[in-house]
Structure formats: structure tokens, C-alpha cells
């Protein structure tokens, strides 16, 4: 079975989150995405502490599609250096994981 990932990014607004999420699914880079927010974000950036509202986008994909998904997120994202992190799923129902593989298979 392929390695399965949860990939995350954050955006400054719902519109950019929805655009990145829906376009990743349309390109079959992710089987599904969820957009949650706004969330309070606290961070260190450019030499000082900051705070803002952000929208979290979670992508479900396979390791085979990660590089293309990361490139897509970076190209579509309004920030120069967006968060793009991936966590390998240790477990999941077999039917769901197979669906993820099928949903992210490149079209031939």
C-alpha cells in the first residue's frame, strides 16, 4: 500500500484557502481537503512575535503525490514562504486508504 499523508497549510483568508483546496482536488493532488477557520495564530516572524487569524487547509494524499501537491500549494499561495507540512498516517481503514490512492491516481 502507498504511504498516506495529511498535508497542511494555513492562509490569511477563507477565499485563498478554498481556492487552493478545491484546485488541489480538481488536479487529483489530494483525495479530499478540509478548510477550518478562522484560527488564532501566534508566531515568531521577521524578528518579532506576531498574531493573526488564519485558515487551516488539510489535504489527504499519498506520498507519491506530495511533491506535486507541495509545488501546487506554493504556486497558488499568497505568501512567499507558506507552511507546507506533511504527516504520515500510521493507520487507517483499508477501504478509506484505497480510496485515497484511487482518488489521487494521475489521469492517464
trRosetta pair geometry for C-beta under 8 A, 3 or more apart (Angstrom, degrees):
i j d omega theta_ij theta_ji phi_ij phi_ji
1 4 7.9 -27 146 -29 108 102
1 97 6.3 28 -172 137 135 132
1 98 7.8 -85 -129 -78 109 70
1 101 7.5 -118 -158 -57 78 144
2 62 4.4 4 136 -153 138 126
2 63 6.2 -161 174 32 91 90
2 64 5.9 -62 -147 -9 132 113
2 97 8.0 -177 60 171 81 99
2 101 5.3 140 26 -104 128 111
3 62 6.5 117 77 -167 57 71
3 63 3.7 35 70 -19 112 129
3 64 7.9 141 48 -22 83 71
3 88 5.8 -48 -175 -135 111 108
3 89 7.9 153 180 43 64 77
4 60 7.4 -2 -177 -172 99 85
4 61 7.6 167 -156 94 59 32
4 62 5.9 -46 -103 -106 54 63
4 63 7.5 -77 -52 -23 16 81
4 88 7.2 102 73 -160 52 62
4 89 4.3 -31 93 38 103 122
4 92 6.2 -55 78 17 158 147
4 97 5.5 -97 -57 -134 151 97
4 100 5.7 67 -127 97 115 156
4 101 8.0 -81 -86 -57 98 82
5 59 7.9 14 107 99 94 88
5 60 7.5 164 86 -153 53 43
5 61 5.4 -22 64 71 99 77
5 62 6.7 122 14 -141 92 12
5 63 6.0 116 -30 -70 117 61
5 66 6.1 52 23 -85 163 111
5 86 4.6 -13 -168 -167 131 109
5 87 6.6 138 -157 68 73 41
5 88 5.9 -46 -98 -99 74 47
5 89 6.6 -150 -89 -11 19 87
6 58 6.0 -19 -169 -166 97 103
6 59 7.3 145 -162 73 46 52
6 60 6.3 -21 -102 -99 64 65
6 86 7.0 154 79 -153 44 57
6 87 4.8 -14 59 58 96 97
6 89 6.4 99 -21 -62 90 93
7 30 7.4 -119 46 -98 118 117
7 58 7.3 144 75 -159 46 50
7 59 4.3 -20 63 61 99 106
7 60 8.0 -174 21 -77 79 18
7 61 5.9 -6 1 27 121 117
7 66 6.9 163 -77 -127 136 84
7 69 6.0 116 62 125 171 140
7 70 7.6 -126 -155 -72 142 75
7 73 7.8 -141 144 -41 127 150
7 84 6.8 -2 -176 -170 106 77
7 85 6.9 168 -152 87 59 41
7 86 4.6 -21 -98 -97 81 83
7 87 7.8 -177 -78 19 37 64
8 56 6.5 -22 -159 -167 108 94
8 57 6.8 150 -153 81 55 56
8 58 5.4 -18 -98 -102 83 67
8 59 7.4 -167 -74 18 34 77
8 83 6.8 -22 111 126 85 114
8 84 7.7 170 81 -144 46 35
8 85 5.3 -14 55 60 92 91
8 86 7.8 173 14 -82 67 38
8 87 7.8 24 -5 -2 106 102
9 20 7.0 -66 72 129 140 155
9 56 7.8 159 86 -154 39 50
9 57 5.1 -9 62 57 84 104
9 59 8.0 29 6 -9 93 109
9 73 5.3 175 -45 -166 154 135
9 77 6.8 -111 177 -99 147 130
9 82 5.4 24 -154 155 116 120
9 83 5.3 161 -134 85 59 79
9 84 5.5 -9 -83 -92 103 62
9 85 7.8 155 -74 19 53 69
10 39 7.8 -93 -130 57 121 117
10 41 6.6 104 173 -85 162 150
10 54 4.2 21 176 162 120 136
10 55 6.5 149 -160 72 67 42
10 56 5.5 -32 -101 -97 81 57
10 57 7.2 172 -95 14 28 77
10 82 7.4 -167 57 -162 60 93
10 83 5.6 39 18 41 89 125
11 14 8.0 140 90 -82 119 14
11 16 4.3 -161 -177 95 139 109
11 17 4.3 -164 42 -65 136 79
11 20 6.7 174 -63 13 141 136
11 54 6.5 143 66 -165 33 84
11 55 4.9 -24 61 60 89 99
11 57 6.5 42 -9 -16 108 116
11 77 6.9 -140 -103 -139 94 85
11 78 6.8 87 -152 26 94 105
11 79 7.8 -160 -126 -7 58 108
11 82 7.7 -4 -88 -133 65 128
12 16 6.6 43 48 37 74 140
12 52 7.2 -43 -128 152 84 138
12 53 7.9 82 -162 88 57 70
12 54 6.4 -56 -103 -115 35 71
12 55 7.6 0 83 14 11 91
12 78 6.3 -71 21 71 114 135
12 79 7.3 130 -27 -51 106 105
13 16 5.4 87 64 14 83 97
13 17 7.0 -147 99 -5 42 93
13 55 6.5 4 134 -5 11 126
14 17 5.5 -61 -148 41 34 115
14 18 6.0 32 158 -20 71 107
14 35 6.8 96 -145 157 76 136
14 37 6.6 -164 -84 77 83 119
14 38 7.8 -89 -55 -65 92 82
14 55 5.4 144 -88 -82 51 155
15 18 6.0 -55 -146 37 26 108
15 19 6.4 27 155 -20 62 108
16 19 5.5 -52 -144 35 34 114
16 20 6.3 30 159 -15 67 105
16 55 7.7 152 69 52 83 130
16 76 7.9 157 -167 145 86 89
16 77 7.2 80 171 -140 123 49
16 78 5.3 -64 -123 -14 156 117
17 20 6.2 -60 -149 39 27 104
17 21 6.0 24 156 -18 64 114
17 35 4.6 117 140 -136 121 121
17 37 6.9 164 -31 18 171 139
17 55 3.9 -85 -47 111 151 135
17 56 7.7 46 -132 65 136 17
17 57 4.9 -175 -154 -61 90 111
18 21 5.7 -58 -140 41 29 112
18 22 5.9 18 167 -12 67 111
18 35 5.9 -35 -77 -52 65 167
19 22 6.5 -59 -140 41 21 100
19 23 6.1 13 164 -12 60 115
19 76 6.6 -160 121 175 103 122
20 23 6.2 -63 -142 42 23 105
20 24 6.3 27 159 -24 62 109
20 57 6.0 -4 89 -141 117 177
20 72 7.7 135 -155 134 83 92
20 73 6.0 60 -165 -125 126 68
20 76 4.9 152 -102 109 86 131
20 77 6.5 34 -90 -79 140 69
21 24 6.1 -61 -153 31 24 110
21 25 6.9 16 155 -11 62 106
21 30 7.9 -69 -155 65 59 148
21 33 3.8 -170 -156 115 96 148
21 34 7.7 -138 -139 48 139 8
21 35 5.4 -97 -35 -55 160 107
21 57 5.1 -144 -71 -144 102 120
21 59 7.4 -162 -125 -82 71 87
22 25 5.9 -57 -152 38 35 108
22 26 6.2 37 152 -21 68 109
22 33 7.4 -120 -59 50 37 135
23 26 5.4 -50 -141 38 36 115
23 27 6.3 25 160 -10 66 109
23 72 7.1 -164 115 178 106 120
23 76 6.3 170 68 -105 146 160
24 27 6.1 -64 -148 45 27 102
24 29 4.5 -87 -164 68 78 112
24 30 4.4 34 136 13 114 114
24 33 6.1 93 69 -53 122 138
24 59 5.9 -62 131 -116 155 130
24 69 6.1 54 -146 -136 117 91
24 72 5.8 134 -100 116 85 143
24 73 7.3 15 -80 -68 127 80
25 28 7.4 31 -177 -81 36 31
25 29 7.6 -90 -66 49 22 71
25 30 5.5 -59 -78 75 63 90
25 31 7.5 13 -123 145 86 12
25 32 6.7 35 -104 -112 121 28
25 33 5.8 -119 -46 0 110 106
27 68 7.9 -142 134 147 124 119
27 72 6.6 -173 65 -113 154 152
28 65 7.7 -118 129 -125 72 144
28 103 6.8 -164 -142 153 85 57
28 104 5.5 144 169 -139 80 40
28 105 7.0 -57 172 64 135 38
28 106 6.6 151 98 -105 134 39
28 107 6.6 145 7 -29 156 87
29 59 7.5 -25 116 -168 89 141
29 61 6.4 -21 151 -113 59 138
29 65 5.3 166 -153 171 57 120
29 68 5.5 -136 -119 110 110 103
29 69 4.2 149 168 -89 115 83
29 72 5.5 -122 -41 14 177 156
29 104 6.8 26 -172 -140 13 97
30 33 5.3 63 114 -58 148 93
30 59 3.9 -97 -111 -162 143 102
30 60 6.0 103 -169 57 92 48
30 61 4.6 -75 -109 -66 65 103
30 65 7.4 -180 -68 120 45 140
30 69 6.2 91 -52 -119 89 130
30 104 6.7 -13 -126 -96 11 110
31 60 5.0 -53 53 94 100 99
31 61 6.5 170 -2 -91 80 49
31 99 6.6 106 -163 127 144 81
31 100 4.3 -110 -22 -130 157 62
31 103 3.6 87 -126 87 90 136
31 104 5.3 -72 -57 -42 82 95
32 59 7.8 164 89 -152 44 48
32 60 5.1 14 55 37 83 116
32 103 7.4 8 -32 134 74 161
33 57 6.0 -5 -175 -172 116 92
33 58 6.5 159 -157 82 62 50
33 59 5.0 -20 -102 -99 91 65
33 60 7.4 -157 -78 12 43 72
34 57 7.3 166 82 -151 46 47
34 58 4.8 -3 53 54 93 102
35 55 5.9 4 -171 170 95 115
35 56 7.3 156 -155 82 45 52
35 57 5.4 -13 -101 -101 74 75
36 39 6.8 44 119 -41 94 114
36 55 7.0 162 80 -164 39 67
36 56 4.7 -14 61 60 94 102
36 58 7.5 24 3 -4 108 107
37 53 7.2 113 -177 170 109 90
37 54 6.4 -107 -125 113 134 45
37 55 3.5 -115 10 -115 161 65
37 56 5.8 154 -58 13 99 69
38 53 4.0 7 178 -177 138 112
38 54 6.6 127 -156 59 83 24
38 55 6.1 -66 -105 -74 61 70
39 53 7.1 142 66 -156 34 63
39 54 5.7 -36 62 68 86 77
39 55 7.3 131 14 -105 87 26
39 56 5.8 27 5 -23 139 108
40 51 7.0 -13 -172 -166 91 96
40 53 6.5 -42 -97 -100 48 62
41 51 6.9 158 85 -153 56 48
41 52 5.4 -18 61 65 104 73
41 53 7.1 135 13 -125 92 13
41 54 4.5 31 -21 5 137 121
42 49 7.1 -5 -175 -173 88 99
42 50 7.3 169 -153 88 45 50
42 51 5.3 -10 -104 -102 70 81
43 49 7.4 157 88 -155 36 56
43 50 5.3 -20 67 62 83 95
43 51 7.7 161 23 -81 69 37
43 52 8.0 -29 21 21 112 95
44 48 7.3 -169 -149 102 65 20
44 49 5.8 -39 -97 -97 66 56
44 50 7.3 147 -107 15 17 83
45 48 7.1 -33 69 64 55 62
45 50 5.2 -28 36 7 108 134
59 69 6.2 169 129 -170 160 140
60 100 5.7 -98 143 -120 106 119
61 65 4.8 -112 180 79 118 120
61 66 6.5 147 108 -77 127 61
61 69 5.5 -90 -66 -49 177 159
61 100 7.1 173 -131 -176 16 108
61 104 5.5 119 -144 -106 74 153
62 65 5.1 83 59 13 79 99
62 66 7.5 -109 103 -35 44 80
62 100 6.3 140 -55 136 90 103
62 101 5.9 69 -68 -103 141 65
62 104 5.2 178 9 83 103 147
63 66 5.4 -24 -153 -15 41 121
63 88 7.6 10 -72 -108 111 97
64 104 7.6 139 73 122 100 120
65 68 5.6 -65 -166 50 63 109
65 69 5.5 65 138 -28 87 109
65 104 4.9 -96 -27 173 156 125
66 69 5.6 -63 -145 39 29 110
66 70 6.1 29 161 -20 69 106
66 86 5.9 -2 -134 -85 125 164
67 70 5.8 -52 -146 35 29 111
67 71 6.4 28 155 -17 62 106
68 71 5.7 -54 -147 38 32 112
68 72 6.3 35 152 -22 65 107
69 72 5.5 -54 -148 36 32 114
69 73 6.3 33 155 -20 66 104
70 73 5.8 -53 -147 35 31 110
70 74 6.3 27 156 -15 65 109
70 84 5.0 110 -134 155 87 150
70 86 8.0 -71 -70 -38 109 121
71 74 5.9 -58 -146 40 29 110
71 75 6.1 27 156 -19 65 111
72 75 5.9 -59 -144 38 27 109
72 76 6.1 7 164 -3 65 116
73 76 6.3 -71 -143 47 23 98
73 77 5.7 34 161 -42 65 115
73 82 6.5 -127 145 89 101 139
73 84 5.2 139 89 -101 144 122
74 77 5.9 -48 -134 19 24 118
74 82 6.4 -165 -106 41 59 109
74 84 6.6 -57 -57 -34 89 146
77 82 4.1 -73 172 -29 162 150
79 82 4.6 123 69 -71 112 81
89 92 5.2 13 154 -32 138 120
89 97 7.6 -159 93 -102 143 109
92 96 5.5 -105 160 82 109 117
92 97 4.8 126 92 -58 120 106
93 96 4.4 78 68 10 95 108
93 97 6.9 -175 84 -8 46 87
94 97 5.9 -59 -145 40 29 108
94 98 6.3 30 158 -18 66 107
95 98 5.9 -56 -148 37 28 110
95 99 6.4 32 152 -21 63 106
96 99 5.5 -54 -151 34 32 114
96 100 6.6 38 150 -23 65 100
97 100 5.5 -45 -151 29 36 115
97 101 6.7 38 150 -18 63 101
98 101 5.6 -53 -154 34 37 113
98 102 6.4 33 151 -16 68 106
99 102 5.7 -56 -146 40 33 109
99 103 5.9 30 158 -18 68 112
100 103 5.9 -59 -140 40 26 109
100 104 6.2 3 165 -1 63 115
101 104 6.5 -73 -145 47 22 95
101 105 6.6 44 154 -53 62 94
102 105 5.8 -34 -151 -5 32 117
